[in-house]
Amino acid sequence: MQHDLHLDAYVSFTLAILLLFVGKACTRRFELLRRYSIPEPVIGGLVSIVVVSTLYLVFGLKVDFQLGVRDVLLLYFFAAIGLGSDVRTLRQGGRPLVILVALATGFMVLQNLAGMAVASGFGLDRRAGLLTGSVSLTGGVGTTLAWAPHFVQLGIANAEAIGLASNMAGLISACAIGGPIAAYLMRRHRLKSSAEAALPAGAHYEDENRSRLDYNSVLLALLWLNLALILGRVVSDAIALTRLRLPGFVGALIAGIVLRNVSALFTKQKGQLWHWERMQAGVALLSDICLGVFLTMALMGLQLWQMHGVAVFVLTAVSLQILMAIAFAVFVVYICMGRDYEAAVVSAGFGGIALGSTATAIANMSAVTREHGAAPRAFIVVPLVCGFFIDLVNAVVIGLMAG
C-alpha cells in the first residue's frame, strides 16, 4: 500500500541546504571526488535520490517535495552571471560562441539519429528516439513537457514517460562526466589556467579572500540582482510576444548583462549604489549558493520509479548518448574551442549542454574552476549557448526530424 509524504516549500528548501552540506562534507573527505571535480550538490542530490527511492520501493512511501524555490534560485544565478558579464569579454567570446553553437547543433542531429536508431532496434516508432535525444537531453524537462503532446498525436502514447525518464538519466550522467572530462584533458595536455580574473560569478567564493566580503557587498548584490530579475521579467514578456518559447532565465541573464554594462557606462564615478568592485564578492557568493541549492533541489525532485516500463530502452539509448557526448567533448569540442584551459572547461560544461541542463553545465565548470582557476569566457559563452541559441535551434531540429 502506497502512502504519500508531502513536504512543504520551507522543509524542502531546508533539506536541500542540509544535503548540500552533506555533499561538501563528502568532497572534503574523499580525494577522488575532488580529483574529478564532481560538483558538491550532485553528491547531496544523489544521497536524496537513494533515500527517497528506497522509501518508495521498500516501504511504499512516496516523498513529494515542493520545489517552487528552485526556479527562483535559478533566476538569481543567471542574473548574477549577467551582472558579471563585461561587454568587452562578450566581444572577445564572439567567435567561440559561434563555434559552440555550431558544434551543439551538429551534436543534436547526431543525438537524434542515435536515438532513432535505438528505437528502431527495439521495434518502436523511430520518432520515439527523439525523446531520448535532443528533446529530453539537450532540451530538458521544459522542452520534454512542451513536445510530449505532439508525440502523443504521432501515436507514441507514453511519450512523456520516455522523455522524463531520459531526462532523469541524462541529468545524473551529465553531473558525473563533466569533471572527469576536464581532468583527463588537463592531464593529457598539461593545461593550467591563465586567467587573471578574480571571483567571476559562477566560481566558488569560499577559497577567495574573505575580507572582500562585507555588509554593503551583499546588500548591493541583492539590490542589483533583484533589479535584474524585475527587468528580466519584462524581457521575458517581450520575448514571449514573438511566440518564441525560451526558458525564463534567459530574460534574467540578458537583464543582468544590460544592467552591468549600462550602469558602468553612465556612472562616471563609483557611487553608493553602483560599485562593481565592492559588490563583486557579494554577487559571486550569492551566485554560488543559488547554484548549489538549485542543483541539489533539481536532483531531489527526480523519481527513479518513473522509469518503470521504459527502463531498458531508455538506459540503452542514454548509455549510447553518454558515450557520444564524452567522445564529442574530448575529440571535437576541446579541439575546436582552442585546445587550451578555457576549452577544457567548456568541454566539461558540454556534458550539461548535451545531456542535462544549463545549470548542470555551469555546475560542472564551477567545480573545475574552483580547483584549477578562473575561465571567464567559458562562463559567458556556455550560458548564452544553453539559454538562448540552443532552445531556438533545438525547436527547429525537433520539428524537422519529427515530421
Phi, psi and omega in degrees: 000131183269139175236149181250137175241108182264121179252124185289178187299320182294316180294317180297317179297318180294318177297324179297318178296317179299318180294327177295322175296322177299315179299319179296319180296318179296320180295319178294326186277324187251112183297329181299322179294322178289321183300319182261013173053046176285123183301137181302318179299330180296318181297312178298319179295320179294325174301315179298316180300316181296314182295312183295319179295322178296316178300322182285311187285327184266317186251357179070023181258116180264117179269125182245110179271141171267111191246029181299329180297332183305314183292326178293319178299322179296321178297316178299318182298314182285333171297321178294319176301317179296315180297333179272008186259102175283134184300332178294323176293324178298319179296319179296330183271008185301309182294314176301327179297313179297317181297316183292324175299316180296317179296315180295323178295314178298321180292325178301318179296313177300318180302314182290321178297319179295315179299319180293324178294317179296318179300317178297322179296331178271005179076020180262165171304125185301334180290342174297335178295336177295332179288341174259010179246233188289342178298306186266326187275303176286322185281323180088188185298315182300314179295321179299311181294328180289324184267342184307314179302325179296318180288330174298319177296333178280357177103009179260090190297324183261033184302316183295319180296316179298315182296315181291321178295320178294319179297320180298311180295320180293320181297315179297317181295319181299323179294331187270334189266339186300307181300310178300325177298311180296318181299317179297313182296321181291321177290317184296319185250007177053057185266147174221152178290138176247004184283139178260355182295132181258133171056058175288153175299133184105341175268156183285142183275328200295342179267000182270175180292110186292341181293346180281347183260126177216184183303310182296326179300311181290321181295316177297320179299315179298319179301308185284331174294319178293321176298322178295321178293321179295310178295325179297326177295321176295317179297316180298320177297321179294319177296321180298330179296336178276358181069017172279139180255095181241151179300151182297333183289345178298318178298318179295321178296312180297317180298319179298317178298315181297312182298318181300310188278326177290317180296318179294328182288319186265352178264100183291323179242153180286110185263190182284330185258345174225112180206089189301317182300324181286323186267353185301316180296321179295318178298316181295319179297311180296323177300313181297315180297313183297317180295316182298313181290323178301308184295323176300314180292325178298318178287326177302326184281353181284136181237104188297331183292347177292345179280356181300130178097335179234010190300312185295313179298312183295314182295324177296312182295315183291326176300318177296319180297322180296313179298319178296317182296318179297311181297319181294319180294318185284317189259348181239303184298312182301315182292313184289335181271003170123356177058033179232188182299317179301321179295323178294321178294318177298321179298322175297319179289339183296333175301321177291321178299314188275332189235339190234264184199171178299317180299323178295317178301314181293321179297318177299315181293323179297320179297323179289312184291332176298324182273329192238350178123165187290152175219075190300320182293326179299323182281355172262311187294310186297312178299322179293319178296312181295313191276339186239295189291319187297319181296322178294310182294320182299320179300319179292315181298314180298314181300318181290320185277334178281330179079000000 
